[in-house]
Amino acid sequence: MKSSELLFHGCGTALITPFQPDGSLDEAAIRRLVRFQVQEGINFLVPAGSTGEAATLKPEEQLRLIAIVVDEARKAGAEAGRQVPVLAGAGSNNTAAVVEFARAVEKLGVDGILSVSPYYNKPTQEGLFQHFAAIAGAVSVPVVPYNVPGRTGSNIEPATLLRLAAIDNIVGVKEASGNLGQMGAILADAPAGFAVLSGDDALTLPLLALGGHGLISVASNEIPGPMTELVRLARAGDFAGARRIHYRYLPLMDVNFIESNPIPVKAVMARMGLCQEVYRLPLVPLTSGARARLEAVLQKVELAGQPTTR
């Protein structure tokens, strides 16, 4: 399955999940958000991840969410004259459960599966390898492991990831360890066709300088155009241009994590008129102090009103 042409590269958005005031999926807002992303030039879409509050979605809701994103991405992509791949979240700390769920997700017509490293039970490196190998062996679509030790409590070490990269349909990694040395070690020995994607907006530029292939972004919910352009410029070698975008929006990248993700970014999206500011417990709205700091940053980066790209 691996080829010199990467399916998941550039900038992909870790989509928020809009809810109705009663907590149900806001299907119209999901479609509106996908269309906004495609129109602004995003390279691919990532629904049902941690930014999408997947931990509080029932399996049937998660499948419905992914189905809507796939459908709207195809429609909007066709109108734009390009393909917008969907890399859908399917992760669990129960290998058997995630294998079963990944098969259901595959049937929805996704282009790939993003699967978070098992959380809480802290598997060994061999356990991590066997977990992802089982997922990859259960589906025919590409699989991208998601390494985020800050949420899961364990790290997929470079040696383990490189073992996984030898599996035909494991085609990349979302790397959110925050460890650039680790990312460089992966890039140094990864096979052709294996994409190393940043999982941290603020570390995207240095990862791209090391030879990384793109980003799965939180900030691109709000500013898909600039984040896509940042990655494009850096991959083309225009680091001066990429730095200008990076430093302009760095305050936004930072404030998006002033409280637990996706609380701030969903507040911004509501401020932009793209969704309602509704969360599922245990997430709650921003505190007043955090909201004031967020509003100050929105004014600074000129993102206080309607959706805008540049």
C-alpha positions in Angstrom: 0.0 0.0 0.0 2.9 2.4 0.7 4.0 4.4 -2.3 6.1 7.5 -2.9 2.9 9.5 -3.0 1.6 10.2 0.5 -2.2 10.2 1.0 -2.0 12.0 4.3 0.3 15.0 4.0 0.0 18.8 4.3 -2.5 20.0 6.8 -5.4 18.0 8.2 -7.9 19.3 10.7 -8.6 17.4 13.9 -12.3 18.4 13.7 -14.4 19.5 16.6 -17.8 17.8 17.0 -20.6 20.3 17.1 -23.5 19.5 19.4 -27.1 20.8 19.8 -28.1 22.4 23.1 -29.5 19.1 24.2 -26.1 17.4 23.6 -27.0 15.6 20.4 -25.0 15.8 17.3 -25.6 19.0 15.3 -25.5 17.4 11.9 -26.1 20.7 10.0 -23.2 22.3 11.8 -21.0 19.3 11.1 -21.7 19.7 7.4 -21.1 23.4 7.6 -17.8 22.9 9.3 -16.6 20.4 6.7 -17.6 22.7 3.8 -15.8 25.6 5.4 -12.6 23.4 5.7 -12.8 22.3 2.1 -13.5 25.7 0.8 -10.4 27.1 2.7 -8.1 24.5 1.1 -7.5 22.0 3.8 -5.7 18.9 2.6 -7.5 16.2 4.7 -10.0 15.9 7.5 -9.8 14.0 10.8 -13.1 13.4 12.6 -13.8 11.6 15.9 -10.5 12.2 17.6 -9.7 13.8 20.9 -10.5 17.3 19.6 -13.8 15.8 18.4 -14.7 14.7 22.0 -14.7 11.1 20.8 -14.3 9.9 24.3 -17.9 11.0 25.1 -19.4 9.8 21.8 -21.4 6.5 21.8 -20.2 4.1 19.1 -23.3 4.8 16.9 -22.8 8.5 17.2 -19.1 8.2 16.2 -20.1 6.2 13.2 -22.8 8.7 12.3 -20.3 11.6 12.7 -17.8 9.9 10.4 -20.4 9.1 7.8 -21.5 12.7 7.6 -18.0 13.9 7.3 -17.2 11.4 4.5 -20.4 12.4 2.6 -19.9 16.1 2.9 -16.2 16.0 2.2 -16.9 14.1 -1.1 -19.6 16.6 -2.1 -17.6 19.7 -1.2 -14.4 18.2 -2.7 -16.1 17.4 -6.0 -17.3 21.0 -6.1 -13.8 22.2 -5.5 -12.4 19.8 -8.1 -10.2 17.8 -5.7 -10.2 14.9 -3.3 -10.3 15.6 0.4 -9.3 12.4 2.2 -10.9 11.5 5.5 -8.7 9.9 8.2 -11.2 8.8 10.8 -10.6 8.2 14.5 -11.0 4.7 15.8 -9.1 4.0 19.0 -9.4 2.2 22.3 -7.3 0.6 25.0 -9.2 -2.6 24.3 -7.6 -4.2 21.2 -10.5 -6.5 20.4 -13.0 -3.6 20.6 -11.0 -1.3 18.4 -10.5 -4.0 15.8 -14.2 -4.5 15.6 -14.9 -0.8 15.5 -12.2 -0.1 12.9 -13.9 -2.6 10.6 -17.2 -0.7 11.0 -15.5 2.6 10.3 -13.8 1.1 7.1 -17.3 0.3 5.8 -18.2 4.0 5.8 -15.8 4.6 3.0 -13.0 6.4 4.9 -9.6 6.8 3.4 -7.8 5.8 6.5 -8.0 5.2 10.2 -6.2 7.2 12.9 -5.9 5.1 16.1 -4.7 6.5 19.4 -2.2 4.6 21.4 -3.9 2.5 24.2 -4.5 4.7 27.2 -4.5 4.0 31.0 -3.3 0.4 30.8 0.2 1.4 29.8 1.2 -1.4 27.6 4.8 -2.4 27.0 6.5 -1.6 23.6 5.7 -5.2 22.5 2.1 -4.7 23.5 1.9 -1.5 21.5 3.3 -3.2 18.5 0.9 -6.1 18.7 -2.0 -3.7 19.3 -1.4 -1.7 16.1 -0.4 -4.8 14.1 -3.8 -6.3 15.0 -5.7 -3.2 13.8 -3.7 -3.0 10.6 -4.4 -6.7 10.0 -8.1 -6.3 10.4 -8.7 -3.6 7.8 -7.5 -2.9 4.3 -7.4 0.9 4.5 -4.3 2.8 5.7 -3.7 3.0 9.5 -2.0 5.9 11.2 -1.0 5.4 14.9 -1.5 8.5 17.1 1.2 8.9 19.8 0.2 11.3 22.5 1.8 10.3 25.8 0.3 13.3 27.7 -3.1 11.8 27.2 -2.4 8.1 27.1 0.4 7.6 29.7 2.7 5.7 27.4 5.0 6.6 24.5 5.4 4.7 21.2 9.2 4.7 21.0 10.9 5.2 17.7 12.1 1.6 17.5 8.6 0.3 17.9 7.2 2.8 15.4 9.8 1.8 12.8 8.7 -1.9 13.3 5.2 -0.8 12.7 6.2 1.2 9.6 7.3 -2.1 8.0 3.6 -3.2 8.0 2.3 -2.5 4.6 -0.9 -0.5 5.5 0.6 1.5 8.5 1.4 4.6 6.5 2.3 7.2 9.0 2.2 8.6 12.6 0.6 11.5 14.3 3.4 12.5 16.6 2.4 14.5 19.7 5.1 13.5 22.1 6.5 17.0 22.0 9.9 15.4 21.6 11.7 16.7 18.5 14.6 14.4 19.0 12.2 11.4 18.9 10.5 12.8 15.8 13.9 13.2 14.1 14.9 9.6 15.0 11.7 8.4 13.3 12.3 10.5 10.2 15.9 9.4 9.9 15.0 5.7 9.4 11.4 5.7 8.2 10.7 3.9 4.9 9.5 5.7 1.8 5.8 6.4 1.9 5.6 6.7 5.7 4.3 10.1 6.8 5.4 11.8 10.0 2.7 14.3 11.0 2.9 16.8 13.8 0.3 16.5 16.4 1.2 19.9 17.9 0.5 23.1 16.0 3.4 25.0 17.6 5.9 22.3 16.8 4.9 21.9 13.1 7.5 24.2 11.7 10.5 22.6 13.4 9.2 19.1 12.5 8.9 20.2 8.8 12.4 21.5 8.9 13.5 18.0 10.0 11.7 16.6 7.0 8.3 16.0 8.4 5.3 15.6 6.0 2.6 17.7 7.6 0.3 18.4 10.5 -3.0 17.2 12.1 -4.1 20.5 13.5 -6.3 22.0 16.2 -5.9 25.6 15.0 -6.9 24.7 11.5 -10.5 24.4 12.8 -10.3 28.2 13.1 -7.8 29.1 10.4 -7.6 26.3 7.9 -6.2 28.5 5.2 -3.2 29.9 7.0 -2.3 26.6 8.6 -2.5 24.8 5.2 -0.3 27.6 3.7 2.2 27.3 6.6 2.7 23.7 5.8 2.8 24.2 2.1 5.4 26.9 2.3 7.7 25.0 4.6 7.5 21.8 2.5 8.4 24.0 -0.5 11.5 25.3 1.4 10.1 28.8 2.0 10.8 28.9 5.7 10.7 32.7 5.8 7.1 32.7 4.6 6.2 29.8 6.9 7.7 31.6 9.9 5.6 34.7 9.2 2.4 32.7 9.4 3.7 30.7 12.4 4.5 33.8 14.5 1.4 35.6 13.5 -0.8 32.8 14.8 1.4 31.4 17.5 -0.7 33.2 20.2 -3.8 31.4 18.9 -2.0 28.0 18.8 -1.0 28.6 22.5 -4.4 29.9 23.8 -6.2 26.9 22.2 -4.7 25.0 25.2 -5.3 27.5 27.9 -7.9 24.9 29.2 -8.4 21.4 28.1 -8.7 20.9 24.3 -11.2 21.3 22.7 -12.8 23.8 25.1 -11.0 26.9 23.8 -11.2 26.0 20.1 -14.9 25.2 20.3 -15.5 28.6 22.0 -13.7 30.2 19.1 -15.7 28.3 16.5 -18.9 29.3 18.2 -17.6 32.9 18.2 -17.1 32.6 14.4 -20.7 31.3 13.9 -19.7 27.8 12.9 -21.2 25.9 15.8 -22.8 26.3 19.2 -20.6 26.3 22.3 -21.9 23.0 23.7 -19.7 20.4 25.4 -20.3 17.1 26.9 -19.3 16.5 30.5 -16.7 16.2 31.9 -15.8 19.2 29.7 -17.4 22.5 30.6 -17.2 26.0 29.2 -14.2 28.3 29.6 -13.8 30.0 32.9 -14.3 33.8 32.8 -10.6 34.5 33.1 -9.6 32.1 30.3 -12.4 33.6 28.1 -11.0 37.1 28.6 -7.5 35.9 27.6 -8.9 34.1 24.6 -10.9 37.2 23.5 -7.7 39.3 23.7 -5.8 36.8 21.5 -8.7 36.8 18.9 -8.5 40.5 18.7 -4.7 40.3 18.3 -4.9 37.8 15.4 -7.9 39.5 13.9 -10.2 36.5 14.3 -12.9 38.1 16.4 -15.7 37.9 13.8 -16.7 35.7 10.9 -14.6 32.9 9.3 -11.5 34.3 7.6 -8.4 32.8 6.1 -5.8 35.5 6.0 
